[in-house]
Amino acid sequence: MHVAILGATGVVGQEILSVLEQRDFPVTTLRPLASPRSAGRTVTFRGRAIAVEAAGPDSFAGMDVVLASAGATVTRELAPAIRKSGAVLIDNSSAFRMDADVPLVVPEVNPEALPAHRGVIANPNCVAIILTVAVAPIHRAVGIRRLVVSTYQSASGAGLAAMQELRSQARDVLEGREPVPRALPHPIAFNVFSHNAAIGPEGYNGEETKVMRETRKILSDPDLAITATCVRVPVLRAHTESINLTLARPLSPERARALLAQAPGVEIVDDWERNLFPMPAIASGRDAVYVGRIRRDLSQPDGMGLDLFVCGDQLRKGAALNAVQIAEAVVASRAAKVPAAPAEVAHG
Ligand SMILES: NC(=O)c1ccc[n+]([C@@H]2O[C@H](COP(=O)([O-])OP(=O)(O)OC[C@H]3O[C@@H](n4cnc5c(N)ncnc54)[C@H](OP(=O)(O)O)[C@@H]3O)[C@@H](O)[C@H]2O)c1
């Protein structure tokens, strides 16, 4: 496969490179693309330094797949050229996620949505990916009527600059200097603040709106009652989520634990004796969505309410890994469409 990485110098782009390498994705040629600021830089892939090119409409000729993580504005601008090249665009930004003809795919949750793509497949918001991997098995088994999610989101969710800002501000505070916010609106070191996305007319910020809309689309449940509160915490990577569910039919915590233990992409960390539950220190750099604190919500009728505490690395499952899994599915569907070589005809 001829693969272009649009946004290869960013924190998600770098993670895509390692996931492609780790999963031995069949890369024939790799074209790392970024802004003109990065022209002349290199990225490392399979031990080789590859020059980064400035992305433009001519960057995609001959490519089979474009893995994009350069933000919605850049994707929107370059999408017509990508479509024209014939490459499949797998996009990490919010540009096309809610378009009716664009599948929004979490391979463990709604792989059936993928074949309908018309050249563009959207990778969902990172919170929505981690959330749906954890709740889809419960939704399938008994139905979820209402979902309340509160997040503890890492700095790297806002890009490389925000991740670097957490490191430098932590040093500043420890050495007695005032932390100066640049990439994020408020000090991130030793602080917690409401997610930095803009607040809309109903008081939800843009991240919360994405989580609510996208979760409904991924679960194919437009009527799901869902509310989200998204918060930034001083963690380098991995998002944590507190999830409260109101179920359509009763489900005991024991049955929920058994369902989740078998669910693809989920690992249970639910050790009540050692007080050991999902956390970024466990999830960082790993592929699974970790689920724990599986317990009955005592405020609801028996069996109808469930609480979960979930953590996943948003740079991996929330972005790069999910995108590469989609690319793997694209490769598999192409292989399935290639007609088998004609059997040799025996001449008598
Ligand atoms: N961070 C996450 O956890 C996460 C999770 C899911 C989805 N996403 C989405 O993924 C996208 C990238 O996020 P990120 O966190 O990786 O951001 P980032 O670290 O700031 O990286 C942004 C990338 O986009 C490139 N870029 C910027 N302007 C460009 C232009 N005009 N033309 C071509 N490339 C350009 C940058 O290149 P230069 O280095 O040259 O500036 C860089 O490679 C965003 O849409 C984000 O919402 C992020």
PDBQT file of the ligand as one rigid body, heavy atoms in Angstrom, charges set to zero:
ROOT
HETATM    1  N1  LIG A 401      -4.262  14.653  20.090  1.00  0.00    +0.000 N 
HETATM    2  C1  LIG A 401      -5.226  13.754  20.218  1.00  0.00    +0.000 C 
HETATM    3  O1  LIG A 401      -5.325  13.064  21.230  1.00  0.00    +0.000 OA
HETATM    4  C2  LIG A 401      -6.222  13.570  19.131  1.00  0.00    +0.000 A 
HETATM    5  C3  LIG A 401      -7.104  12.478  19.221  1.00  0.00    +0.000 A 
HETATM    6  C4  LIG A 401      -8.042  12.298  18.210  1.00  0.00    +0.000 A 
HETATM    7  C5  LIG A 401      -8.078  13.159  17.151  1.00  0.00    +0.000 A 
HETATM    8  N2  LIG A 401      -7.196  14.204  17.090  1.00  0.00    +0.000 N 
HETATM    9  C6  LIG A 401      -7.260  15.086  15.921  1.00  0.00    +0.000 C 
HETATM   10  O2  LIG A 401      -6.111  14.863  15.124  1.00  0.00    +0.000 OA
HETATM   11  C7  LIG A 401      -5.713  16.084  14.500  1.00  0.00    +0.000 C 
HETATM   12  C8  LIG A 401      -4.267  16.393  14.840  1.00  0.00    +0.000 C 
HETATM   13  O3  LIG A 401      -4.105  16.484  16.218  1.00  0.00    +0.000 OA
HETATM   14  P1  LIG A 401      -2.688  16.457  16.939  1.00  0.00    +0.000 P 
HETATM   15  O4  LIG A 401      -3.035  16.359  18.368  1.00  0.00    +0.000 OA
HETATM   16  O5  LIG A 401      -1.775  15.457  16.324  1.00  0.00    +0.000 OA
HETATM   17  O6  LIG A 401      -2.151  17.942  16.639  1.00  0.00    +0.000 OA
HETATM   18  P2  LIG A 401      -0.624  18.467  16.544  1.00  0.00    +0.000 P 
HETATM   19  O7  LIG A 401       0.262  17.695  17.440  1.00  0.00    +0.000 OA
HETATM   20  O8  LIG A 401      -0.742  19.922  16.758  1.00  0.00    +0.000 OA
HETATM   21  O9  LIG A 401      -0.230  18.176  15.025  1.00  0.00    +0.000 OA
HETATM   22  C9  LIG A 401      -0.841  18.835  13.940  1.00  0.00    +0.000 C 
HETATM   23  C10 LIG A 401      -0.247  18.321  12.639  1.00  0.00    +0.000 C 
HETATM   24  O10 LIG A 401      -0.928  18.961  11.566  1.00  0.00    +0.000 OA
HETATM   25  C11 LIG A 401       0.071  19.539  10.704  1.00  0.00    +0.000 C 
HETATM   26  N3  LIG A 401      -0.425  20.727  10.032  1.00  0.00    +0.000 N 
HETATM   27  C12 LIG A 401      -0.792  21.909  10.576  1.00  0.00    +0.000 A 
HETATM   28  N4  LIG A 401      -1.117  22.802   9.612  1.00  0.00    +0.000 NA
HETATM   29  C13 LIG A 401      -0.958  22.161   8.433  1.00  0.00    +0.000 A 
HETATM   30  C14 LIG A 401      -1.117  22.534   7.065  1.00  0.00    +0.000 A 
HETATM   31  N5  LIG A 401      -1.522  23.758   6.720  1.00  0.00    +0.000 N 
HETATM   32  N6  LIG A 401      -0.857  21.626   6.118  1.00  0.00    +0.000 NA
HETATM   33  C15 LIG A 401      -0.434  20.376   6.440  1.00  0.00    +0.000 A 
HETATM   34  N7  LIG A 401      -0.248  19.961   7.719  1.00  0.00    +0.000 NA
HETATM   35  C16 LIG A 401      -0.511  20.842   8.693  1.00  0.00    +0.000 A 
HETATM   36  C17 LIG A 401       1.206  19.876  11.652  1.00  0.00    +0.000 C 
HETATM   37  O11 LIG A 401       2.387  20.086  10.889  1.00  0.00    +0.000 OA
HETATM   38  P3  LIG A 401       3.574  21.074  11.422  1.00  0.00    +0.000 P 
HETATM   39  O12 LIG A 401       4.326  20.260  12.449  1.00  0.00    +0.000 OA
HETATM   40  O13 LIG A 401       4.344  21.342  10.202  1.00  0.00    +0.000 OA
HETATM   41  O14 LIG A 401       2.903  22.271  12.011  1.00  0.00    +0.000 OA
HETATM   42  C18 LIG A 401       1.235  18.614  12.489  1.00  0.00    +0.000 C 
HETATM   43  O15 LIG A 401       1.854  17.564  11.784  1.00  0.00    +0.000 OA
HETATM   44  C19 LIG A 401      -6.723  17.140  14.964  1.00  0.00    +0.000 C 
HETATM   45  O16 LIG A 401      -7.767  17.198  14.038  1.00  0.00    +0.000 OA
HETATM   46  C20 LIG A 401      -7.245  16.557  16.262  1.00  0.00    +0.000 C 
HETATM   47  O17 LIG A 401      -8.532  17.025  16.594  1.00  0.00    +0.000 OA
HETATM   48  C21 LIG A 401      -6.264  14.419  18.040  1.00  0.00    +0.000 A 
ENDROOT
TORSDOF 0
